[in-house]
Amino acid sequence: MLGRNARWSAVVATLMCAVLAACTNTTPQEPTPTAPPPTSLPATGLPQVTPQPQEMQRLGDDIPVRGKVEVVVDPLVDQPTRDLAVLVLRLAGASDVVVREPGPPSEGAALSVRIGERTSPTVVKGLQELGFAAPAPLPPEGYVLAGRGGGNPVVFIGASDAAGAYYGVQTLRQVASPGRLAGVGIVDHPAMPLRGTVEGFYGPPWTHAERMDQLAFYGDVKLNTYIYAPKDDPYHREKWREAYPAGDLAQVKQLIQQAAAHHVKFTFALSPGTSICYSDDADFRALLAKLQTVYDEGVRDFSVPLDDISYTRWNCAGDQAKYGKPSEGAAGQAQAELLNRVQREFVDTHPGVAPLQFVPTEYSDVEDSAYKTAIRTALDPRVLVMWTGDGVIPRQITVSDAQQAEKVWGRKLFLWDNYPVNDFDGSVGRLLLGPYEKRERGLSGQLVGDVSNPMNLAAASKVVEIGAADFAWNDAAFDPQRAWRAAAEYLAGRRAAGEPGLVADQATVDALMVFFDLEHMAPLPSGRPWLPPAPELARRIQEFRDGWDRGDRAGSVAALRGYAQAIADAPEQIGRGVPADFVADAKPWLTATELWGKALVATVDGLQARANGDEASTFEHFTAARQFADQAKQIRTLPGEVRPQGQVLVADGVLDKFVEQAPGIR
């Protein structure tokens, strides 16, 4: 993180001046007595935590972090959680962190952090002494965090399970700042049991390194599900019967281990629908054998997607003999029988395996059909059915739609949210960095989970993934704009991919918000927007036009020029301030943004010249603007990075339109 050491030095110097009498000049004959270090620091308001907790309140002053800190843990607390606690406390300012089991306290510890079961006597007593009432027991993955400064500074994290302890420490990271922990009380647990992503797009799959980074990132934002289902992995779809090569299987094993370390369920999906013969027992055994291979490596969550296939033909004569002519209803019956056998003969016979997941061939809308009727009446009620909303790319996702979908499917559904996926024709040239919007509060009471289908660009997908994580954790308090800015702060607080910090660089946050706005537009399959293009830039352009028309030409030009310069400068600031993987993903769009920013600056300069009555300069500036715009239009997406390829789009319909129309403004 930029400037972190300098900030910490300033904090330390300020604290020392506050507690040492020697902050003024003294003589050698009169040594200054040293006061003891503070046991608390003045409260600094409520910290921002993402995902937003269910409850958070101020308990008292902040807690200094200095010197030696001891972390007392129950057996519930796994090694990754212990390691994370040490990292957080060192980042906050501890010179030494000792992790131990309950017993005699460490000598010389300035702060004790207790992490254990919510119902353990020590945690219960500690919370009572802090005067913090918290429920016991907590829901799964829940935790309570409480602490305040004072004569005996302590922090307690009580959890319902190992995942809750891990999430409690992830929240500790967010209430920490250089030199202190916030004196707050938090009660927290997820609203949805399944929260995460499905790598289910067409085009270039993520690399192994990108998947490893994503799994670590999911832990940061309390996502607990990753579904491995890349359409262009041949062993997932076309070659589903064939075993993974040894090297590929070794990477899958690494992913399973990485997921476990960050409390993420690695869900293995196998998609046999393009060639399976439902009536052939050999195909069924091949399916189970493939699942068994990854079960042996540690997978306990499985999905059988049967999406994007035809039910107007069978893959073998045996299916026509058993189920009749191809039809919606016959396909539904065949699929239900296959899935029921997988649930009965594999899931039920393998310890620790979660209920089977399934993507139906009809996976969107809320209209009943012969296919849905067959699934509703024949499919084992334990199987989780995935649904994409009112369309493949939904305009919005409402509680009412989810309730209607429950009726036609006969069960509560698991949302496969096709945002920010960009593998369809309507998304050509787009980097989807808008907020997670138009998902209605209250969906947690209607859905069993929410996973987003991201872009081929893994690091750039984190912007929307953070919003989705915030929504799935606590949809009742969800604020899309707050979560959107939290994504910028997360990226600006990374020293590098996978390396956390405590303070986000605000210049980088501001640059990211400018860039996010330019890539705000989200398209439907037709290419028409369900999120509009560049709303902040559009607002500022409208303010300019209004001011110009009122006659305040100097003021309106000055206001717009400042934002135009911010656009032109944003790519360089982002390049310096965020991890390299995000910069690499966004490179074509950052390059185009710089050019479009220069075009807008030149345009505004042309308007200023016109206001000054200097038409010769006006012409020169407008000519330069057109040249910058022409260069920007030549930037294309990088081959091998996204599918399909095309011209990079930046605030199209807003920025380009203004640059084109500005010469006609009089």
Secondary structure, 3 states (H helix, E strand, C coil): CCCHHHHHHHHHHHHHHHHEHHHCCCCCCCCCCECCCCCCECCCCCCCCCCCCCEEEECCCEEECCCEEEEEECCCCCHHHHHHHHHHHHHHCCCEEEEECCCCCCCCCCEEEEEEECCCHHHHHHHHHCCCCCCCCCCCCCEEEEEECCCCCEEEEEECCHHHHHHHHHHHHHHEECCEECCEEEEECCCCCEEEEEECCCCCCCCHHHHHHHHHHHHHCCCCEEEECCCCCCCCCCCCCCCCCHHHHHHHHHHHHHHHHCCCEEEEECCCCCCCCCCCHHHHHHHHHHHHHHHHCCCCEEEEECCCCCCCCCCCHHHHHHHCCCCHHHHHHHHHHHHHHHHHHHHCCCCCCCCCEEECCCCCCCCCCHHHHHHHHHCCCCCEEEECCCCCCCCCECHHHHHHHHHHHCCCEEEEECCCCCCCHHHCCCCCCCCCCCECCCHHHCEEEEEECCCCCHHHHHHHHHHHHHHHHCHHHCCHHHHHHHHHHHHHCCCECCECCCCCCHHHHHHHHHHHHHCCCEECCCCCEEECCCHHHHHHHHHHHHHHHHCCHHHHHHHHHHHHHHHHHHHHHHHHHCCHHHHHHHHHHHHHHHHHHHHHHHHHHHHHHHHCCCHHHHHHHHHHHHHHHHHHHCCECCCCCCCCCCECCCCCCCHHHHHHHHHHCC
